[in-house]
Amino acid sequence: MSNPKLSKILVASHNAGKISEIRDLCGPLGIEVTSAAELGLPEPEETGDTFEANAATKALASARASGLIALSDDSGLVVDALDGAPGVYTADWATLEDGSRDFAVAMGKVEDALRARGADTDAKRTGRFVSVLCLATPEGEVSFYRGEAPGVLVWPPRGSLGFGYDPVFRPDGHTRTFGEMPAEEKHGWKPGQATALSHRAKAFKLFAEQCLGVPAT
């Protein structure tokens, strides 16, 4: 899908952290952003077994309900020593019995699982954050943009910035976790910038190049 004149999108999410990051990324491109949360749209059930399937479910539901072009993100933490878990179930690992989410609990579960497998060195604690963006039209057309950020799982958690599993993820080439990085450093990207750090920023860079016609750098 190519739409260089796209001026407004609906972010198909109720996650404040994701909405904020996508709004920050859209700002330099002059794209107006609203969200499923702001419009009071329901959250569809995510039953897919891939990031692409879940991203499409969310984007299509919001696009059809609102009549707007929608952009969704399905993302997660993929840990090599855990055979790719939690993966598409990243948020589920944080879900408590009452339906609320506690990512401190989720980070503890990942750490317990790593220790159970004897993952006691950086070489055994590798993983990546994955983000798949899906752009959907109300007519049902979809396109996907995938970004990955490799790194190492650390313990104990470090930093109070970001959200989700950010405090236990140290991206390759850095000494600080995502939880210790300000937003501009973690996911900041704008046209003309050659690289992006976070998984979501990498996916958005691809979206900007392939969908909006922003020149690749």
Residue frames as qw, qx, qy, qz and C-alpha x, y, z in Angstrom:
[[0.000, 0.888, 0.459, 0.000, 0.00, 0.00, 0.00],
 [0.434, 0.043, 0.018, 0.900, 1.44, 3.35, -1.01],
 [0.092, -0.872, -0.462, -0.129, -0.09, 6.60, 0.21],
 [0.488, 0.112, -0.152, 0.852, 2.32, 9.54, 0.15],
 [0.166, -0.483, -0.103, -0.854, -0.56, 11.96, 0.90],
 [0.585, -0.485, -0.645, 0.079, -1.63, 10.21, 4.12],
 [0.024, 0.554, -0.205, 0.807, -2.32, 13.01, 6.60],
 [0.556, -0.392, 0.372, -0.632, -4.31, 11.31, 9.36],
 [0.545, 0.045, -0.835, -0.055, -4.24, 7.85, 10.89],
 [0.740, -0.509, 0.067, -0.434, -6.02, 6.06, 13.67],
 [0.143, 0.422, -0.863, 0.238, -3.65, 4.16, 15.94],
 [0.791, -0.231, -0.424, -0.376, -5.44, 0.87, 16.63],
 [0.525, 0.040, -0.692, 0.494, -4.43, 0.58, 20.26],
 [0.503, -0.801, -0.201, -0.254, -5.46, 1.20, 23.85],
 [0.791, -0.268, -0.149, 0.530, -1.85, 1.00, 25.05],
 [0.059, -0.986, -0.039, 0.153, -0.80, 4.49, 26.12],
 [0.488, -0.564, 0.470, 0.472, 2.89, 3.74, 25.64],
 [0.518, 0.227, 0.667, 0.485, 2.45, 2.53, 22.06],
 [0.216, 0.875, 0.415, 0.122, 0.16, 5.41, 21.17],
 [0.238, -0.913, 0.128, 0.306, 2.67, 7.92, 22.53],
 [0.515, -0.339, 0.581, 0.531, 5.57, 6.38, 20.60],
 [0.437, 0.449, 0.650, 0.430, 3.66, 6.27, 17.31],
 [0.058, 0.962, 0.265, -0.029, 2.45, 9.85, 17.81],
 [0.365, -0.756, 0.315, 0.443, 6.07, 10.93, 18.38],
 [0.505, -0.064, 0.677, 0.532, 7.14, 9.15, 15.20],
 [0.328, 0.673, 0.605, 0.272, 4.30, 10.61, 13.12],
 [0.141, -0.871, -0.175, 0.438, 4.92, 14.17, 14.30],
 [0.241, -0.525, 0.422, 0.699, 7.86, 15.02, 12.02],
 [0.210, 0.176, 0.800, 0.533, 5.89, 13.68, 9.02],
 [0.279, 0.022, -0.042, -0.959, 2.95, 16.00, 9.67],
 [0.434, -0.248, -0.806, -0.317, 0.53, 13.12, 10.24],
 [0.487, -0.387, 0.236, -0.747, -2.38, 13.77, 12.61],
 [0.340, 0.024, -0.932, 0.120, -2.91, 10.91, 15.07],
 [0.653, -0.345, 0.175, -0.651, -5.96, 9.74, 16.95],
 [0.060, 0.239, -0.960, 0.135, -6.41, 6.37, 18.63],
 [0.499, -0.318, -0.757, -0.277, -8.89, 3.59, 19.23],
 [0.349, -0.360, -0.649, 0.572, -8.75, 4.48, 22.92],
 [0.029, 0.204, 0.099, -0.973, -9.66, 8.12, 22.28],
 [0.444, -0.039, -0.451, -0.773, -12.59, 7.11, 20.06],
 [0.609, -0.147, 0.547, -0.555, -13.80, 4.50, 22.53],
 [0.736, 0.270, -0.504, -0.363, -13.51, 1.63, 20.07],
 [0.903, -0.340, 0.218, -0.147, -13.58, -1.90, 21.48],
 [0.097, -0.607, 0.774, 0.153, -10.43, -4.02, 21.60],
 [0.857, 0.189, -0.339, -0.338, -10.73, -7.08, 19.36],
 [0.856, -0.370, 0.362, 0.010, -9.69, -10.48, 20.64],
 [0.262, 0.713, -0.624, -0.184, -6.20, -11.37, 19.44],
 [0.919, -0.086, 0.351, -0.160, -6.20, -15.04, 18.47],
 [0.698, 0.646, -0.309, 0.010, -3.37, -15.13, 15.93],
 [0.885, -0.353, 0.112, 0.283, -0.16, -17.08, 16.38],
 [0.604, 0.221, 0.110, 0.758, 2.01, -14.51, 14.58],
 [0.137, -0.461, -0.171, 0.860, 2.64, -10.81, 15.11],
 [0.089, 0.004, -0.518, -0.850, 1.32, -10.17, 11.59],
 [0.273, -0.447, -0.810, -0.265, -1.98, -11.91, 12.25],
 [0.290, -0.639, -0.551, 0.452, -2.64, -10.01, 15.47],
 [0.124, -0.334, 0.094, 0.929, -1.58, -6.70, 13.96],
 [0.146, -0.173, -0.650, -0.725, -4.02, -7.22, 11.09],
 [0.280, -0.562, -0.777, 0.044, -6.85, -8.10, 13.47],
 [0.235, -0.611, -0.347, 0.672, -6.41, -4.83, 15.35],
 [0.061, -0.253, 0.300, 0.918, -5.89, -2.58, 12.33],
 [0.161, -0.270, -0.753, -0.578, -8.83, -3.96, 10.37],
 [0.249, -0.615, -0.721, 0.198, -11.19, -3.76, 13.35],
 [0.167, -0.600, -0.192, 0.758, -10.37, -0.10, 13.95],
 [0.024, -0.130, 0.489, 0.862, -10.41, 0.86, 10.28],
 [0.187, -0.385, -0.803, -0.416, -13.82, -0.71, 9.69],
 [0.266, -0.653, -0.632, 0.322, -15.31, 0.70, 12.90],
 [0.187, -0.651, -0.102, 0.729, -14.06, 4.24, 12.31],
 [0.570, 0.777, 0.261, 0.059, -13.92, 4.61, 8.53],
 [0.019, -0.922, 0.371, 0.113, -10.33, 5.84, 8.92],
 [0.729, 0.416, -0.508, 0.191, -7.03, 4.38, 7.77],
 [0.721, -0.660, 0.155, -0.142, -5.68, 2.58, 10.82],
 [0.466, 0.551, -0.641, 0.262, -2.17, 1.70, 11.92],
 [0.851, -0.499, 0.014, -0.162, -1.68, -1.05, 14.48],
 [0.188, 0.617, -0.735, 0.207, 1.34, -2.46, 16.24],
 [0.943, -0.309, -0.047, -0.116, 1.73, -5.99, 17.49],
 [0.305, 0.687, -0.581, 0.314, 4.98, -6.41, 19.30],
 [0.890, -0.442, -0.009, -0.109, 6.68, -8.65, 21.77],
 [0.216, -0.728, 0.650, -0.025, 9.79, -9.99, 23.37],
 [0.942, 0.223, -0.239, -0.072, 11.39, -13.05, 21.77],
 [0.401, -0.711, 0.573, -0.072, 13.94, -14.82, 24.00],
 [0.555, 0.443, -0.681, -0.179, 16.23, -17.34, 22.35],
 [0.062, 0.225, -0.916, 0.327, 16.80, -19.53, 25.42],
 [0.460, 0.206, 0.632, -0.589, 13.02, -19.78, 25.90],
 [0.352, 0.257, 0.829, 0.350, 12.44, -21.05, 22.36],
 [0.037, 0.379, 0.432, 0.817, 11.02, -17.69, 21.31],
 [0.363, -0.742, -0.564, -0.002, 8.73, -17.15, 24.29],
 [0.357, 0.418, 0.670, -0.499, 6.94, -15.07, 25.35],
 [0.191, 0.146, 0.704, 0.669, 6.63, -13.92, 21.71],
 [0.247, -0.417, -0.456, -0.746, 3.06, -13.19, 20.64],
 [0.591, -0.610, -0.526, -0.037, 2.01, -13.90, 24.25],
 [0.383, 0.243, -0.341, 0.823, 4.23, -11.14, 25.65],
 [0.335, -0.401, 0.101, -0.847, 1.31, -9.21, 27.14],
 [0.822, -0.312, -0.378, -0.290, -0.33, -12.40, 28.41],
 [0.673, -0.001, -0.547, 0.498, 2.67, -13.09, 30.63],
 [0.073, 0.171, -0.334, 0.924, 1.81, -9.85, 32.43],
 [0.530, -0.372, -0.323, -0.690, -1.91, -10.59, 32.83],
 [0.129, -0.163, 0.787, -0.581, -3.12, -11.25, 36.36],
 [0.033, 0.335, 0.940, -0.059, -6.16, -13.23, 37.49],
 [0.159, 0.675, 0.466, -0.549, -8.29, -10.09, 37.67],
 [0.562, 0.697, 0.381, 0.230, -7.44, -9.22, 34.06],
 [0.037, -0.974, 0.182, 0.129, -5.08, -6.37, 34.90],
 [0.828, 0.406, -0.194, 0.335, -1.46, -6.37, 33.74],
 [0.484, -0.829, 0.255, 0.114, 1.69, -6.15, 35.84],
 [0.716, 0.611, -0.309, 0.133, 4.90, -6.09, 33.81],
 [0.188, -0.655, 0.668, -0.299, 7.01, -6.38, 36.95],
 [0.810, -0.085, 0.531, -0.234, 5.44, -9.81, 37.36],
 [0.847, 0.530, 0.017, -0.042, 6.05, -10.57, 33.68],
 [0.309, 0.767, -0.529, 0.188, 9.72, -9.61, 33.89],
 [0.471, -0.463, 0.691, -0.295, 10.05, -11.87, 36.91],
 [0.907, 0.178, 0.335, -0.185, 8.53, -14.76, 34.97],
 [0.684, 0.679, -0.254, 0.080, 11.06, -14.30, 32.17],
 [0.002, 0.703, -0.650, 0.288, 13.91, -14.21, 34.65],
 [0.708, -0.248, 0.594, -0.291, 12.69, -17.32, 36.46],
 [0.909, 0.379, 0.145, -0.090, 12.41, -19.17, 33.14],
 [0.472, 0.753, -0.427, 0.167, 15.91, -18.11, 32.11],
 [0.267, -0.588, 0.696, -0.314, 17.39, -19.27, 35.41],
 [0.860, -0.019, 0.438, -0.262, 15.56, -22.59, 35.11],
 [0.866, 0.492, 0.020, 0.088, 17.40, -23.12, 31.84],
 [0.756, -0.342, 0.117, 0.546, 20.78, -22.15, 33.25],
 [0.422, 0.727, 0.171, 0.514, 20.97, -18.92, 31.24],
 [0.544, -0.751, -0.128, 0.351, 23.56, -17.23, 33.43],
 [0.414, -0.303, 0.294, 0.806, 25.73, -15.39, 30.87],
 [0.319, 0.574, -0.066, -0.751, 24.97, -12.74, 28.26],
 [0.177, 0.266, -0.804, -0.502, 25.59, -15.27, 25.51],
 [0.076, -0.263, -0.962, 0.002, 22.74, -17.39, 26.89],
 [0.065, 0.613, 0.563, -0.551, 20.37, -14.47, 27.47],
 [0.036, -0.119, 0.426, 0.896, 19.99, -13.10, 23.95],
 [0.275, 0.598, 0.741, -0.133, 16.70, -12.04, 22.46],
 [0.115, 0.133, 0.335, 0.926, 14.97, -9.35, 20.51],
 [0.332, 0.506, 0.439, -0.664, 12.01, -7.05, 20.56],
 [0.202, 0.238, 0.751, 0.582, 9.84, -7.46, 17.47],
 [0.297, 0.508, 0.306, -0.749, 7.33, -4.94, 16.15],
 [0.228, 0.297, 0.760, 0.531, 4.99, -5.49, 13.23],
 [0.250, 0.388, 0.155, -0.873, 3.01, -2.46, 12.06],
 [0.271, 0.397, 0.825, 0.296, -0.08, -3.08, 9.97],
 [0.197, 0.263, -0.043, -0.944, -1.73, -0.34, 7.94],
 [0.192, 0.382, 0.899, 0.098, -5.33, -1.12, 7.03],
 [0.216, -0.086, -0.246, -0.941, -8.02, 0.67, 5.06],
 [0.576, 0.094, 0.461, -0.669, -11.75, 0.45, 5.82],
 [0.770, 0.362, -0.281, -0.444, -12.06, -1.55, 2.58],
 [0.957, -0.204, 0.206, -0.026, -9.78, -4.28, 3.96],
 [0.691, 0.589, -0.286, 0.307, -6.46, -3.58, 2.25],
 [0.676, -0.714, 0.141, 0.118, -3.48, -4.28, 4.53],
 [0.628, 0.590, -0.383, 0.331, 0.29, -3.90, 4.44],
 [0.814, -0.549, -0.087, 0.168, 2.93, -4.89, 6.98],
 [0.310, 0.774, -0.386, 0.393, 6.19, -3.36, 8.21],
 [0.892, -0.386, -0.200, 0.126, 8.45, -5.36, 10.54],
 [0.169, 0.783, -0.445, 0.401, 11.28, -4.15, 12.78],
 [0.890, -0.314, -0.291, 0.160, 13.53, -6.05, 15.19],
 [0.043, -0.841, 0.412, -0.349, 15.90, -4.83, 17.91],
 [0.845, -0.023, -0.496, 0.197, 18.38, -7.48, 19.13],
 [0.158, -0.729, 0.404, -0.529, 19.80, -7.38, 22.63],
 [0.426, 0.059, -0.834, 0.345, 20.38, -9.13, 25.96],
 [0.585, -0.666, -0.345, -0.310, 18.07, -9.72, 28.92],
 [0.246, 0.393, -0.568, 0.680, 19.49, -8.25, 32.14],
 [0.635, -0.633, -0.422, -0.139, 18.59, -8.61, 35.80],
 [0.133, 0.591, 0.685, -0.405, 17.59, -6.84, 37.99],
 [0.308, 0.797, 0.433, 0.286, 15.42, -4.39, 36.00],
 [0.410, -0.296, -0.024, 0.862, 17.05, -1.03, 35.36],
 [0.008, -0.047, -0.263, -0.964, 15.35, 2.27, 34.71],
 [0.236, 0.485, 0.684, -0.491, 11.83, 3.67, 35.04],
 [0.308, 0.465, -0.252, -0.791, 11.42, 5.03, 31.52],
 [0.315, 0.102, -0.824, -0.461, 9.61, 3.32, 28.67],
 [0.751, -0.121, 0.226, -0.609, 7.05, 0.61, 29.42],
 [0.953, 0.140, -0.211, -0.169, 6.54, -3.14, 29.40],
 [0.936, -0.182, 0.007, 0.300, 9.75, -5.16, 29.47],
 [0.379, 0.847, -0.168, 0.333, 12.00, -2.17, 28.69],
 [0.366, -0.818, 0.401, -0.191, 13.85, -2.24, 32.06],
 [0.780, -0.305, 0.537, 0.099, 15.28, -5.74, 31.44],
 [0.789, 0.484, 0.286, 0.246, 16.26, -5.28, 27.79],
 [0.265, -0.726, 0.314, 0.552, 19.68, -3.93, 26.85],
 [0.744, 0.658, 0.051, -0.109, 19.93, -3.40, 23.09],
 [0.851, 0.059, 0.140, 0.503, 23.07, -4.52, 21.30],
 [0.456, 0.479, 0.032, 0.749, 25.80, -1.91, 21.25],
 [0.253, -0.719, 0.043, -0.646, 24.54, -0.11, 24.36],
 [0.286, 0.114, -0.777, 0.548, 25.25, -0.25, 28.08],
 [0.335, 0.056, 0.440, -0.831, 21.81, 0.96, 29.20],
 [0.241, 0.374, 0.895, 0.000, 18.44, -0.72, 28.98],
 [0.027, -0.532, -0.516, -0.671, 15.49, 0.69, 27.09],
 [0.433, -0.763, -0.479, 0.034, 14.12, 1.54, 30.53],
 [0.491, -0.563, -0.048, 0.663, 17.08, 3.87, 31.10],
 [0.307, 0.106, 0.424, 0.845, 16.78, 5.70, 27.78],
 [0.273, 0.454, 0.229, -0.817, 14.70, 8.82, 27.18],
 [0.673, 0.524, 0.481, -0.202, 12.01, 8.51, 24.54],
 [0.409, 0.842, -0.231, -0.268, 13.92, 10.47, 21.91],
 [0.062, -0.576, 0.805, 0.127, 16.88, 8.13, 22.17],
 [0.513, 0.022, 0.850, -0.122, 14.90, 4.90, 22.29],
 [0.499, 0.493, 0.706, 0.097, 12.35, 5.39, 19.54],
 [0.151, 0.808, -0.024, -0.569, 13.17, 8.76, 18.05],
 [0.492, 0.079, 0.635, 0.591, 13.41, 8.70, 14.27],
 [0.330, 0.771, 0.177, -0.515, 12.69, 11.32, 11.65],
 [0.767, 0.613, 0.147, 0.120, 13.12, 11.61, 7.88],
 [0.349, 0.830, -0.365, 0.237, 16.77, 11.84, 6.88],
 [0.472, -0.600, 0.611, -0.210, 17.97, 9.87, 9.87],
 [0.460, 0.394, -0.762, -0.230, 19.86, 6.81, 8.66],
 [0.379, -0.028, -0.909, 0.169, 19.19, 4.47, 11.56],
 [0.610, -0.510, -0.035, -0.606, 16.55, 3.73, 14.18],
 [0.031, -0.386, 0.840, -0.380, 17.16, 1.96, 17.48],
 [0.530, 0.022, 0.683, -0.502, 13.94, 0.46, 18.77],
 [0.291, 0.210, 0.905, 0.227, 11.95, -2.25, 17.04],
 [0.260, 0.769, 0.545, -0.211, 8.97, 0.07, 16.63],
 [0.051, 0.814, -0.203, -0.542, 11.10, 2.88, 15.21],
 [0.207, -0.269, 0.806, 0.486, 12.66, 0.46, 12.72],
 [0.289, 0.466, 0.830, 0.099, 9.23, -0.74, 11.62],
 [0.167, 0.865, 0.296, -0.368, 8.03, 2.86, 11.33],
 [0.105, -0.616, 0.479, 0.617, 11.06, 3.83, 9.25],
 [0.227, 0.065, 0.885, 0.400, 10.15, 1.05, 6.82],
 [0.201, 0.707, 0.664, -0.138, 6.53, 2.24, 6.80],
 [0.041, 0.835, -0.005, -0.549, 7.63, 5.81, 6.06],
 [0.124, -0.435, 0.669, 0.590, 9.84, 4.68, 3.19],
 [0.133, 0.135, 0.925, 0.330, 7.54, 2.13, 1.58],
 [0.080, 0.681, 0.726, -0.059, 4.15, 3.70, 2.22],
 [0.023, -0.905, -0.208, 0.370, 4.77, 7.43, 2.45],
 [0.657, 0.668, 0.067, 0.343, 7.59, 7.70, -0.07],
 [0.334, -0.896, 0.277, 0.096, 10.13, 9.07, 2.41],
 [0.602, 0.621, -0.499, 0.050, 13.55, 8.55, 0.76],
 [0.934, -0.281, -0.124, 0.182, 15.54, 5.64, 2.18],
 [0.011, -0.905, 0.404, -0.133, 18.78, 6.65, 3.87]]
